[in-house]
Every structure is written in structure tokens, then in C-alpha cells.
Amino acid sequence: GLVCQSNLSPENRKLEECREHIRAQLDAVVEFWLKYSHDTVHGGFFTCIGRDGNVYDELKYVWLQGRQVWMYCRLYRSVDRFRRPDILEAAKAGGEFLRKFARVSTNGNQWKCAFCLTRDGKAVKVQRTIFSECFYIMAMDELSRVTGDKEMQLEAEQMMEQLIYWVREDASGLGRPQLPGDVPTNSMAVPMMLLCLVQQLSEGRPEAGKKYAELGSWCVTEIQQHIQRDGTAILENVSATGAELPGCLGRLQNPDSGHALEAGWFLLRYAADNNNKELQRTAIEKFVELPFESGWDKAHGGLFYFLDVDGHCPTQQLEWSMKLWWPHSEALVAFLMAYSQTRSRELLENFFRVYEYTFSHFPDSKSGEWFGYLTQEGKVALDFKGGPFKGFFHVPRCLYMCESLLDDLLGKHG
């Protein structure tokens, strides 16, 4: 039942307002994608969507297709008001498109997923990374949970085996030759993504939990190798043995959630599942508070996209000073989750700080959804709603997770 407003403490009243606002935002974001992104002719989703919903490019990016299927299924499965036939049908159509077209055979018995496809499903480009595969796995696993299709679940687990092999045994199947000057690096995105998959495949399945337990703890160890400089910085790339790398590559910080804050809440979730207080503390101090301190723009507000740990200008990431939608989304989740586990006032204040900036800058009150790319000063730099990197994922996942964290904090259910 609803708590009478006057009985709430001031911060709970504020959290109650946040919850109402976040709910309304999530509804609007879901409606935007239901309305504009579905390809009713070929299946799958358009992701290159302009400010007002127009499709400006028909290419279909496999990782974004997978993310959208996952997101629809997750909403359908866990939020009563989204248990709607149109959402389920869209997810199934997206899953069918992926199963039919995403996988391309590379060498022998190894499957790669294409990076992008034409509108009718012909492969355009394959990337020599694992991310298309990761979101293929997430989509298939989540879809199998809402449809009960065991075949799909099996497919997700087989692709997962392939991925583990590439990451831990032999990466040559990714098609990238090892050149003499190219030092093997541990990029934080890889163990983070695998940890996310371990959590996905194990949820509510004790058998899978046992099967992936060792991989989960390996991921956690690998992620913690990115705590560098005596614990004062999180670096995006370290050597295979966990040492700092020379040059720009080694100095790169993805300070905002970029990856640090997102890894932070992945670790918090893992710490809670495994009742690991020490990991909880590391996650909060090193992956949530530290990157936020270095990444927050004191002049204009918002989180920088990239920084160089020694203060040089990042050479590859010329958009370093821009404010992007996804780090802010991840920061909201990280601070709210950290607060819900600790009830620390400081974490709550940082949540409110990110909340104020995010909701006063990114949402488009006129056409719906969020802008993705702002200048350092917070003006809209690019006004499209979806592109090759921005799909139906970070914004709705953030809103969905914050809503459910707030439901728990405020004792509301249903």
C-alpha cells in the first residue's frame, strides 16, 4: 500500500518523487522504441533513429539488437505493467531475426556474430571483439526465460563456451593476429562483460551457478587488477599480469561510469550475492566514489567521458570532454545500489547530484527519449535518439533498475 506522504522523512519524500519521475520516464522511453524502432517487414529493430523518430540509416547493429531483445524480455518478465503482448511479440521477432542472421561462420566450427547487418539481414561487418556475441547470449538467455524455449537457452550456453575459450584459452578465433609490438592487455570491458553474463546465466539456476562460479571469481579478480597507482586510480587497460602499461593506452581512465561505475555496480551485485563485505567496500570506494571524484566536471557539472590519469589530453578519445548518456545512467544505478546496501548519506547525496544533472540535461521533453551526446557545457551536440552505439539499453536499464531499487527502499511492491 502507499505510504502516507506526510509520514516520510525528507529524503524518502525526495526518493518518492524520484521514483514517480523515473517511472514516467521509463514508460515514455519504452513507448518511443515501440513506436519507432520496429521493422515490421524484415524483423529486428532500427537503431539509427533521429530526434523525432525518423529512421536515418537502416543498418542493424547486432549488439544493439541483442540488447533490445534482452531489455524487452527483462521488462516483460519483471515489471507487471510491461507484461504486454506487443512487447513479447517484438522481443520474439527480434530474437528470430538474430537467430536467423547474426551468426556468421568464421574458421571451421567457430561461430562469430556479425557487428552489423543490412536491413534484411546480410552481414556487413565482423568485429574482432566479443561484444556482439555477449549481447547475443544475453538476448537468447533472457528470451528463453520468457518463452520457455530450452533450445535457445542451450544456444546461449554454447556461445558462452565459445566466448570463454576465446578469452581464456585462445583468441586467434577472433581473427586478430598477434603482432610483435602489440602487448597483450587486460581491458576492463572484457571481464566486466563476462561477469555480467555469469550473472545472467546463473540467475535462479543453481546448476549454472555452480558451473560458472570459478569464472565469476576470475572476472572479479581481473576487474580489480584495474585498481592502479596505489589505489588512487582505475585504469581502463592494464597488462596481462596487472601492471600499468606505458603511453596513452595505459593512462586512459573511463572515469565516469564509463566502465568504472558500471563495473562498480556489477561488483556490488556480486558482493551482495556472495555476502562479501570486503568486495562491497572495494566496489564502493574504488569503482564508485573514486571515478566519480575524478570524473565529475566541477565547472559545468556532469561526468567527463574520458580522462588521462596524468592530465594529458586523451589522444584517441577526442570526445573526452563531452557528457554522454550512458555514464550518467550507470552512475545513477551505482550510487543508488551502493546507498541501498549501506544507507550512507554521502552516497545518497551523490545520487541526487547525478540525478539533478541527468534529468535536467538528457531527456527530450518535446519528442521523448534522451539525447545521447552533450557538449562539455551541457548543450545538445547531436540530437538523434539512436545510432550505432546508442540503442534501447542504458537508459531503460538504468530507469528499470532505479525504479526497482527505489521500490525496495520505499517498501513498495507491484
Secondary structure per residue as TSV (DSSP state, phi and psi in degrees):
chain	resnum	aa	ss	phi	psi
A	1	G	-	360.0	161.5
A	2	L	-	-74.7	139.1
A	3	V	-	-79.4	138.0
A	4	C	-	-63.9	125.1
A	5	Q	G	-48.5	-41.7
A	6	S	G	-69.1	-18.2
A	7	N	G	-81.6	-7.9
A	8	L	S	-81.3	145.0
A	9	S	-	-68.5	160.7
A	10	P	H	-54.7	-41.9
A	11	E	H	-71.2	-32.8
A	12	N	H	-68.8	-32.2
A	13	R	H	-64.6	-40.1
A	14	K	H	-66.2	-40.4
A	15	L	H	-64.8	-37.1
A	16	E	H	-61.3	-42.5
A	17	E	H	-63.8	-43.5
A	18	C	H	-57.7	-44.7
A	19	R	H	-61.5	-44.9
A	20	E	H	-61.0	-44.1
A	21	H	H	-66.0	-43.4
A	22	I	H	-63.9	-41.6
A	23	R	H	-57.1	-47.4
A	24	A	H	-64.9	-39.4
A	25	Q	H	-63.0	-44.1
A	26	L	H	-62.2	-44.5
A	27	D	H	-56.6	-44.2
A	28	A	H	-68.6	-39.2
A	29	V	H	-66.3	-43.3
A	30	V	H	-60.8	-45.1
A	31	E	H	-61.2	-39.0
A	32	F	H	-58.2	-48.3
A	33	W	H	-72.8	-35.4
A	34	L	H	-61.7	-36.2
A	35	K	H	-77.6	-41.0
A	36	Y	H	-110.4	-17.8
A	37	S	S	-100.2	-7.1
A	38	H	B	-83.1	129.6
A	39	D	-	-94.7	100.5
A	40	T	T	-77.8	-11.1
A	41	V	T	-86.0	-53.7
A	42	H	T	-104.6	-6.5
A	43	G	-	83.9	170.7
A	44	G	S	76.4	-170.9
A	45	F	B	-129.5	142.2
A	46	F	-	-80.1	138.1
A	47	T	-	-118.5	-13.6
A	48	C	E	-87.4	87.9
A	49	I	E	-121.1	125.4
A	50	G	-	-73.8	-179.3
A	51	R	T	-51.9	-44.2
A	52	D	T	-100.2	12.6
A	53	G	S	103.5	-2.2
A	54	N	-	-72.5	141.7
A	55	V	E	-86.9	118.8
A	56	Y	E	-103.5	-5.3
A	57	D	E	-157.6	135.6
A	58	E	-	-94.8	1.8
A	59	L	-	-61.5	145.6
A	60	K	E	-116.2	120.9
A	61	Y	E	-90.4	120.6
A	62	V	H	-59.4	-42.9
A	63	W	H	-64.6	-33.4
A	64	L	H	-75.3	-31.1
A	65	Q	H	-62.0	-46.3
A	66	G	H	-62.5	-41.8
A	67	R	H	-62.8	-39.6
A	68	Q	H	-70.1	-40.4
A	69	V	H	-60.3	-46.8
A	70	W	H	-58.9	-46.8
A	71	M	H	-65.1	-44.6
A	72	Y	H	-59.1	-46.1
A	73	C	H	-65.6	-41.3
A	74	R	H	-63.2	-42.7
A	75	L	H	-65.5	-42.9
A	76	Y	H	-61.6	-40.7
A	77	R	H	-78.8	-31.1
A	78	S	H	-119.6	-3.7
A	79	V	-	-124.9	115.5
A	80	D	G	-50.4	-43.8
A	81	R	G	-71.6	-11.8
A	82	F	G	-100.6	6.5
A	83	R	-	-79.8	71.6
A	84	R	-	-119.9	142.1
A	85	P	H	-57.9	-35.7
A	86	D	H	-66.5	-34.1
A	87	I	H	-71.2	-42.4
A	88	L	H	-63.9	-43.7
A	89	E	H	-61.4	-42.1
A	90	A	H	-62.8	-41.9
A	91	A	H	-64.7	-42.0
A	92	K	H	-65.0	-42.1
A	93	A	H	-64.0	-39.0
A	94	G	H	-65.6	-40.2
A	95	G	H	-65.3	-38.9
A	96	E	H	-65.3	-43.3
A	97	F	H	-59.8	-44.7
A	98	L	H	-62.2	-47.2
A	99	R	H	-63.7	-34.0
A	100	K	H	-75.6	-39.0
A	101	F	H	-121.1	-20.4
A	102	A	T	-69.4	-34.4
A	103	R	E	-87.4	130.6
A	104	V	E	-121.9	137.9
A	105	S	E	-77.0	133.1
A	106	T	-	-103.8	-103.1
A	107	N	S	-102.2	121.9
A	108	G	T	61.6	-121.5
A	109	N	T	-96.6	11.9
A	110	Q	-	-94.0	136.5
A	111	W	E	-104.2	135.6
A	112	K	E	-110.6	157.9
A	113	C	E	-99.7	139.3
A	114	A	-	-62.9	157.7
A	115	F	S	-84.3	-43.6
A	116	C	E	-143.8	154.8
A	117	L	E	-127.3	156.8
A	118	T	-	-70.8	172.4
A	119	R	T	-55.3	-38.2
A	120	D	T	-95.2	13.3
A	121	G	S	99.5	10.6
A	122	K	-	-82.4	135.7
A	123	A	E	-65.9	133.4
A	124	V	E	-104.9	-40.5
A	125	K	E	-154.6	141.4
A	126	V	-	-116.6	133.3
A	127	Q	-	-96.2	150.6
A	128	R	S	-91.3	45.9
A	129	T	S	-131.4	-176.5
A	130	I	S	-107.7	5.6
A	131	F	H	-75.1	-34.6
A	132	S	H	-61.1	-41.8
A	133	E	H	-62.7	-41.2
A	134	C	H	-56.9	-46.7
A	135	F	H	-78.9	-21.0
A	136	Y	H	-64.7	-44.9
A	137	I	H	-62.4	-47.0
A	138	M	H	-59.7	-42.9
A	139	A	H	-63.8	-48.7
A	140	M	H	-64.8	-40.3
A	141	D	H	-66.8	-45.6
A	142	E	H	-68.2	-38.0
A	143	L	H	-66.0	-37.4
A	144	S	H	-63.8	-29.5
A	145	R	H	-71.8	-33.5
A	146	V	H	-88.4	-23.6
A	147	T	H	-99.9	-16.1
A	148	G	-	73.8	16.1
A	149	D	-	-81.7	104.6
A	150	K	H	-67.5	-32.1
A	151	E	H	-56.7	-44.3
A	152	M	H	-65.9	-41.6
A	153	Q	H	-61.7	-41.0
A	154	L	H	-62.3	-42.0
A	155	E	H	-61.1	-41.6
A	156	A	H	-62.0	-43.3
A	157	E	H	-70.3	-33.6
A	158	Q	H	-66.8	-43.3
A	159	M	H	-63.1	-35.2
A	160	M	H	-63.0	-41.8
A	161	E	H	-58.5	-43.1
A	162	Q	H	-59.6	-43.4
A	163	L	H	-64.4	-45.3
A	164	I	H	-61.0	-40.2
A	165	Y	H	-61.4	-46.6
A	166	W	H	-61.8	-41.1
A	167	V	H	-77.1	-39.4
A	168	R	H	-107.4	-18.0
A	169	E	T	-112.1	-61.3
A	170	D	-	-153.2	111.3
A	171	A	G	-87.9	2.5
A	172	S	G	-63.1	-25.4
A	173	G	G	-63.2	-16.5
A	174	L	G	-77.3	-11.0
A	175	G	T	84.4	20.3
A	176	R	-	-113.5	109.5
A	177	P	-	-67.2	147.2
A	178	Q	-	-83.4	109.4
A	179	L	-	-90.1	152.9
A	180	P	T	-59.8	-33.7
A	181	G	T	-90.8	-1.2
A	182	D	-	-94.3	105.7
A	183	V	-	-76.6	134.8
A	184	P	-	-60.0	130.2
A	185	T	E	-121.6	153.8
A	186	N	E	-103.8	103.1
A	187	S	E	-91.5	134.7
A	188	M	T	-60.3	-27.5
A	189	A	H	-59.2	-32.1
A	190	V	H	-71.9	-56.9
A	191	P	H	-63.7	-30.1
A	192	M	H	-61.1	-47.8
A	193	M	H	-65.2	-40.9
A	194	L	H	-65.3	-37.2
A	195	L	H	-63.6	-40.9
A	196	C	H	-59.8	-41.7
A	197	L	H	-68.8	-38.4
A	198	V	H	-59.5	-44.7
A	199	Q	H	-65.6	-38.4
A	200	Q	H	-64.2	-50.4
A	201	L	H	-72.4	-25.4
A	202	S	H	-90.2	-17.4
A	203	E	T	-54.7	119.4
A	204	G	T	67.7	13.2
A	205	R	-	-130.2	91.4
A	206	P	H	-55.5	-37.1
A	207	E	H	-60.4	-49.7
A	208	A	H	-64.0	-35.7
A	209	G	H	-56.9	-44.1
A	210	K	H	-66.2	-43.6
A	211	K	H	-59.7	-39.1
A	212	Y	H	-101.5	7.1
A	213	A	H	-58.9	-45.7
A	214	E	H	-65.1	-40.8
A	215	L	H	-62.3	-41.5
A	216	G	H	-57.5	-46.8
A	217	S	H	-72.6	-30.2
A	218	W	H	-60.5	-45.6
A	219	C	H	-59.7	-44.1
A	220	V	H	-62.0	-42.5
A	221	T	H	-63.3	-45.3
A	222	E	H	-61.9	-41.5
A	223	I	H	-63.7	-40.4
A	224	Q	H	-69.1	-17.3
A	225	Q	T	-64.5	-16.6
A	226	H	T	-82.1	-4.1
A	227	I	E	-78.4	113.1
A	228	Q	E	-126.2	178.3
A	229	R	T	53.7	53.8
A	230	D	T	53.5	38.4
A	231	G	T	81.3	12.3
A	232	T	T	-100.3	-5.0
A	233	A	E	-149.7	149.5
A	234	I	E	-106.9	118.4
A	235	L	-	-104.1	140.4
A	236	E	S	-68.1	-36.2
A	237	N	E	-126.5	130.3
A	238	V	E	-129.7	171.9
A	239	S	E	-73.2	169.4
A	240	A	T	-60.3	-24.1
A	241	T	T	-98.5	6.1
A	242	G	S	87.4	20.9
A	243	A	-	-98.5	161.4
A	244	E	B	-69.6	141.3
A	245	L	-	-93.0	151.8
A	246	P	S	-74.7	161.4
A	247	G	H	77.9	-170.7
A	248	C	H	-59.9	-40.8
A	249	L	H	-56.0	-43.3
A	250	G	H	-74.3	-25.2
A	251	R	H	-90.0	-3.6
A	252	L	E	-70.5	131.3
A	253	Q	E	-117.5	137.6
A	254	N	-	-106.2	76.8
A	255	P	T	-73.0	-42.6
A	256	D	T	-66.1	-163.3
A	257	S	I	-58.2	-17.7
A	258	G	I	-7.9	-93.9
A	259	H	I	-109.7	-25.0
A	260	A	I	-62.7	-49.9
A	261	L	I	-67.2	-36.0
A	262	E	H	-65.8	-45.5
A	263	A	H	-58.5	-35.3
A	264	G	H	-56.4	-48.3
A	265	W	H	-77.8	-25.3
A	266	F	H	-61.5	-43.5
A	267	L	H	-68.1	-37.4
A	268	L	H	-62.0	-41.1
A	269	R	H	-65.9	-42.2
A	270	Y	H	-64.5	-43.0
A	271	A	H	-61.8	-41.7
A	272	A	H	-65.3	-43.8
A	273	D	H	-63.5	-31.2
A	274	N	T	-108.1	11.3
A	275	N	T	48.5	50.5
A	276	N	-	-111.7	96.3
A	277	K	H	-66.7	-35.2
A	278	E	H	-66.3	-42.1
A	279	L	H	-65.9	-36.7
A	280	Q	H	-58.5	-44.6
A	281	R	H	-64.6	-45.0
A	282	T	H	-59.9	-44.2
A	283	A	I	-58.4	-45.9
A	284	I	I	-71.3	-48.9
A	285	E	I	-69.9	-44.0
A	286	K	I	-94.0	-34.7
A	287	F	I	-102.4	-14.0
A	288	V	I	-112.4	-59.2
A	289	E	I	-70.0	-46.4
A	290	L	H	-61.6	-51.9
A	291	P	H	-64.0	-31.4
A	292	F	H	-66.7	-43.2
A	293	E	H	-60.1	-46.4
A	294	S	H	-78.0	-26.2
A	295	G	H	-93.2	-14.4
A	296	W	B	-77.8	130.3
A	297	D	-	-80.9	107.8
A	298	K	T	-71.0	-23.6
A	299	A	T	-79.8	-44.5
A	300	H	T	-116.7	-5.4
A	301	G	-	79.1	164.6
A	302	G	S	86.6	168.9
A	303	L	B	-102.8	131.3
A	304	F	-	-62.4	155.8
A	305	Y	S	-81.7	-47.1
A	306	F	-	-138.0	151.5
A	307	L	E	-137.2	157.7
A	308	D	E	-99.7	130.2
A	309	V	T	-60.4	-26.3
A	310	D	T	-97.9	9.4
A	311	G	S	83.2	7.0
A	312	H	-	-72.5	166.1
A	313	C	-	-80.8	127.4
A	314	P	-	-58.3	129.4
A	315	T	S	-81.9	-33.5
A	316	Q	S	-89.7	-30.1
A	317	Q	-	-100.9	77.1
A	318	L	T	-68.6	-14.6
A	319	E	T	-89.3	17.1
A	320	W	T	-52.2	-35.9
A	321	S	T	-89.8	-2.8
A	322	M	S	-73.4	161.5
A	323	K	E	-107.3	116.9
A	324	L	E	-108.1	153.3
A	325	W	H	-60.9	-39.4
A	326	W	H	-78.0	-37.1
A	327	P	H	-59.7	-37.1
A	328	H	H	-68.4	-38.1
A	329	S	H	-60.4	-45.7
A	330	E	H	-68.8	-33.9
A	331	A	H	-64.1	-39.8
A	332	L	H	-60.3	-47.0
A	333	V	H	-62.7	-46.5
A	334	A	H	-61.6	-47.3
A	335	F	H	-69.0	-38.1
A	336	L	H	-70.1	-39.4
A	337	M	H	-66.4	-42.7
A	338	A	H	-62.2	-41.0
A	339	Y	H	-65.8	-41.8
A	340	S	H	-66.9	-26.1
A	341	Q	H	-85.6	-21.9
A	342	T	H	-123.0	-21.9
A	343	R	-	59.2	31.0
A	344	S	-	-78.2	128.6
A	345	R	H	-59.7	-39.7
A	346	E	H	-63.4	-40.2
A	347	L	H	-65.5	-38.3
A	348	L	H	-65.4	-41.6
A	349	E	H	-62.3	-39.4
A	350	N	H	-67.1	-36.7
A	351	F	H	-58.0	-47.5
A	352	F	H	-63.3	-35.9
A	353	R	H	-63.8	-45.8
A	354	V	H	-66.6	-39.7
A	355	Y	H	-58.6	-49.5
A	356	E	H	-58.3	-47.3
A	357	Y	H	-64.2	-48.9
A	358	T	H	-60.6	-50.3
A	359	F	H	-78.5	-12.8
A	360	S	H	-94.6	-6.5
A	361	H	H	-118.9	-39.9
A	362	F	S	-88.9	-42.0
A	363	P	B	-65.3	143.9
A	364	D	-	-102.3	103.0
A	365	S	T	-68.6	-21.4
A	366	K	T	-80.5	-53.4
A	367	S	T	-108.0	-2.7
A	368	G	S	89.7	169.8
A	369	E	S	62.7	-170.4
A	370	W	B	-118.9	146.7
A	371	F	-	-71.9	151.8
A	372	G	-	-103.8	-27.2
A	373	Y	E	-130.1	113.7
A	374	L	E	-114.9	156.4
A	375	T	-	-72.2	173.4
A	376	Q	T	-57.9	-34.0
A	377	E	T	-78.6	-7.6
A	378	G	S	95.3	14.2
A	379	K	-	-88.8	151.7
A	380	V	E	-67.4	121.7
A	381	A	E	-92.8	-41.2
A	382	L	E	-131.4	128.7
A	383	D	-	-101.1	8.4
A	384	F	-	-70.9	160.9
A	385	K	S	-100.6	-18.5
A	386	G	B	-150.2	150.2
A	387	G	-	-153.7	-158.7
A	388	P	S	-66.1	-19.9
A	389	F	S	-118.6	-18.2
A	390	K	-	-110.4	112.3
A	391	G	-	-128.8	-153.5
A	392	F	S	-89.6	78.5
A	393	F	S	-150.7	-75.5
A	394	H	H	-60.1	-42.6
A	395	V	H	-66.6	-55.6
A	396	P	H	-65.3	-34.0
A	397	R	H	-63.6	-42.8
A	398	C	H	-61.0	-48.4
A	399	L	H	-64.6	-42.2
A	400	Y	H	-63.6	-44.3
A	401	M	H	-70.2	-40.3
A	402	C	H	-65.3	-40.1
A	403	E	H	-60.3	-44.6
A	404	S	H	-73.4	-33.7
A	405	L	H	-62.8	-40.7
A	406	L	H	-69.0	-38.1
A	407	D	H	-55.8	-46.0
A	408	D	H	-66.1	-44.8
A	409	L	H	-62.1	-37.1
A	410	L	T	-95.3	3.8
A	411	G	T	66.0	34.5
A	412	K	-	-109.4	144.1
A	413	H	-	-140.2	143.6
A	414	G	-	81.2	360.0
